[in-house]
Amino acid sequence: MFKHLLTISLLLISGLTSAQLVVPQGTTFRTGTNTLITTNTSVANRSAQFNLNQAGSGIVLAGSNQAISTTEDIVVPNLGITGGGIKTMDGVIAVTENLILDNGLVNTGNQLDLDLFVLGPNVSIDENGANSYVVGPLVHLGGGDKFFPIGTGSQYAPVVLYGVTGSNDVTTALLAAPQTGAFLPSTLEAPVDSASQNWFWGFLSQGLSSATVELPILPGDEGLTSGDNRTGVILEVDTTTRLATNLGGVLSGNTIRSTSSLSKEVAYLMMGSSLVITPLIRNLITLNRDGQNDFLVIEDIDIYQNNEVILLDRWGTEVFSKSGFRNYDEFDNPYDGSFDFLEPGNYICIVKYAGRSIKQVITVLK
């Protein structure tokens, strides 16, 4: 995509001899449609008439070390990063069409903010992995799946938010940083017993109602996700109380995706490790209302809120399915008759939890 944009450029500025391209206050600076400015110097804007907001237009930073500074909010449909080095962004800069990360780091500062380096809701990101990413806060507008090509000065640490929903102007920012200890949870609830000592992500959002998150497993955190009796999870840590919420986790290659949605608009996200407790399926349902074995009971299922329970009859036909199954309790979850229709006989109960599953033959008596 980056090369394609260059071929359709109508205006090319390269090899400038001055220290920077300066747009003084009151100066009108405008480009036409499908016009890219390529420069290997810094850009300093002081004018409210700095207007690159034409379809296909934009800026390519091609020098080894550059900066875009602006005292006025600017909109850049296309922003290209190449030439290596560090490109520093200072001021409110919005990209609306394409962010092309070819070669070089984009430094947006270390203050998590919803109004600095902003990607519009329909931006396409063409990225080159560890060769080019954003160091500091990166902001996404709108809903759907959102990719954040972010990292620290020495570590690429991209994040994906899946299924972002909320108000029409939902705004989400993320930054990656090394763990100093100041961001560790104050307490961990069983079965989670450890949190990353190496990395965390700062999360800030406005208007968000739901999204799951995918984090990379970075160097030093591999042990949190390995072992037959352990599983990796994503922790959402309250920035004030330092209390950690277990968002669950499913491994996929070198990443882990939460099974629960984010619940806070401000949080620290990090990898955690959970002891895997295997639920125990009781193998008898009597349906005689004598207070014993009257319905299906799965011990320790409450640990895994994002579970799925399935019953198959002897022909393999699904006769019952429920996500987020909870054991029945006369006080806060009274039995609702879910199993009263079952005929006497044997059934296979399948429980899916924490990316795993177990099976047990159960017998129904009447």
Secondary structure as UniProt FT lines:
FT   HELIX           2..7
FT   STRAND          20..23
FT   TURN            25..26
FT   STRAND          29..30
FT   TURN            33..34
FT   STRAND          36..39
FT   STRAND          42..45
FT   TURN            48..49
FT   STRAND          50..51
FT   TURN            55..56
FT   STRAND          58..61
FT   STRAND          66..70
FT   STRAND          74..81
FT   STRAND          86..90
FT   STRAND          93..101
FT   STRAND          105..107
FT   STRAND          117..119
FT   TURN            121..122
FT   STRAND          124..127
FT   HELIX           129..131
FT   STRAND          134..135
FT   STRAND          138..141
FT   STRAND          144..148
FT   STRAND          150..151
FT   STRAND          159..178
FT   TURN            182..183
FT   TURN            190..191
FT   STRAND          192..195
FT   STRAND          199..216
FT   TURN            219..220
FT   HELIX           222..224
FT   TURN            228..229
FT   STRAND          230..237
FT   TURN            239..241
FT   STRAND          243..246
FT   STRAND          250..252
FT   TURN            253..254
FT   STRAND          255..257
FT   STRAND          266..275
FT   STRAND          280..281
FT   STRAND          284..285
FT   STRAND          298..299
FT   HELIX           301..303
FT   STRAND          308..312
FT   TURN            314..315
FT   STRAND          318..323
FT   TURN            330..332
FT   TURN            338..341
FT   STRAND          345..353
FT   TURN            354..355
FT   STRAND          356..364
//
